[in-house]
Structure formats: C-alpha cells, structure tokens
Amino acid sequence: MTATTTGIAIGAVLGIVAVAFGFWAFILVAVFMAVGALVGRIVTGKLDVSSLVDVIRGRRSSS
C-alpha cells in the first residue's frame, strides 16, 4: 500500500468513527491507531526502542 492509500484509509476510519460515535471515540481510535503503528514499527524492526526511550528521557546523542 502506498502512503496515499494508507492516509485515505486512516482518514476514512477516523471520519466514520467521528460521525457515528462522537468526538471522544474519534480521539480514542486515533490514539489506538498511533499505538498500533508504533507497535508495528517495533515488530518490523524499523524503530529502535532503546533510542526512543533515550529521546523521551532527553538523552539524545549527535552520533
């Protein structure tokens, strides 16, 4: 799937949820989608968890 197709699918899901269930359901679905994307990147190896923790803690390295 291309980035455009993925964006359209995400937008459609969020739009349907917002119309059908309201604002708070929209926010909840958006948070779960972000968590799912994060877990997917960790599982595929595209995201290094240790460097992510360092960035959150404020210990970034220039190297």
C-alpha positions in Angstrom: 0.0 0.0 0.0 1.3 3.4 -0.8 1.4 6.3 1.7 -1.6 8.0 -0.1 -3.7 4.8 0.1 -2.9 4.4 3.8 -3.7 8.0 4.5 -7.0 7.7 2.8 -7.9 4.6 4.7 -6.9 6.1 8.1 -8.9 9.3 7.2 -12.0 7.2 6.3 -11.9 5.2 9.5 -11.5 8.3 11.7 -14.2 10.1 9.8 -16.7 7.3 10.2 -15.9 7.0 13.9 -16.3 10.7 14.4 -19.7 10.8 12.7 -21.0 7.6 14.2 -19.7 7.8 17.8 -18.7 11.3 18.5 -15.5 13.3 19.4 -14.2 11.1 22.3 -14.5 7.9 20.3 -12.6 9.7 17.5 -9.8 10.6 19.9 -9.7 7.1 21.3 -9.5 5.5 17.9 -6.8 7.9 16.8 -4.7 7.0 19.9 -5.2 3.3 19.3 -4.1 3.7 15.7 -1.0 5.6 16.8 -0.1 2.8 19.3 -0.7 0.2 16.7 1.6 2.0 14.2 4.3 2.2 16.9 4.0 -1.5 17.8 4.1 -2.4 14.1 7.3 -0.4 13.5 8.9 -2.1 16.6 7.9 -5.6 15.4 9.3 -5.0 11.9 12.5 -3.5 13.2 12.1 0.0 11.8 12.1 1.6 15.2 14.8 1.1 17.9 13.1 1.1 21.3 16.3 2.0 23.2 16.9 5.1 21.2 13.2 6.0 21.5 13.5 5.7 25.3 16.6 7.9 25.3 14.8 10.6 23.3 11.9 10.5 25.7 14.2 10.9 28.6 16.0 13.7 26.9 19.3 12.0 26.4 20.0 12.4 22.7 23.3 11.8 21.0 24.6 13.6 17.9 26.3 10.4 16.7 
